[in-house]
Amino acid sequence: MRNAVPWRSAARTDPGKVRSRNEDAFLECPQQGLWVVADGMGGHAGGDIASQLVVANLAALPLYPGLVERSKAVRQCLRWTNRRLSQELAVNAGRDSGIMGSTVVALLLEGNRGACIWAGDSRCYLWRGRRLYQLSRDHSLQQRLIEQQNMNIDQARAHPAARALTRAVGAGQELMLEVLELDVHPGDTFLLCSDGLYQDLSGEALGDALSLASPRLVLERLFESVLQGTAGDNLTAVVICL
């Protein structure tokens, strides 16, 4: 295990102003170079259980040598968690159990390399050179309408099922994960967050927050901005600075 790490991080979650239960969960393991945000499928019974299971299983992984092996282990763990949640749903079929699923977005860092792994609409952003990049691509009906039906974002957002997920842990027998590997540079700042955080913030607001000096200051600015509004969903964020 590393005695010193080249990054600083902070994490925070809040139920928001409307929902009584927080179905989000996060993992912050800077010593292992692993950070995760999971968002239980909103409003469904078992959403909080699903997100907590995702995080707990990833937290239990040993520290494999090398980014490739670590990325493989994370993906295998998520697929195993998907099977367990799918089996739980099958066992409870006929009861009022709803859907037991969760989005996931994970960031792995090792030296000057990183990997982002995700399913669903929780996001990974990169702030580099005073520019904001969205590294993850939402697995949602809204994104599918934009890509396949050539809708603009306002048209896609107006669809009554726009926020429906097309991928999530526990949503089907097989879990399709997306992976992005990248070089990391000194000065990079990463943001992992649930949709409850980013859906009420502009790219400019995200960038303004991510330009602050420390992960905790970034979180304070982000949460203050969202909680001044309607904050109709749970919100969770993890900030990692190099």
Secondary structure, DSSP 4 states (H G I P E B T S, - for coil): --SS-S-EEEEEEE-TTT-SS--EEEEEEGGGTEEEEEEE-TTSTTHHHHHHHHHHHHHT----SSHHHHHHHHHHHHHHHHHHHHHHHHHTTTSS-----EEEEEEEEETTEEEEEEESS-EEEEEETTEEEE-S---BHHHHHHHHS---HHHHHTSTTTT-BS--BTSSSS---EEEEEE--TT-EEEEE-HHHHTTS-HHHHHHHHTSSSHHHHHHHHHHHHHTS---S-EEEEEEE-
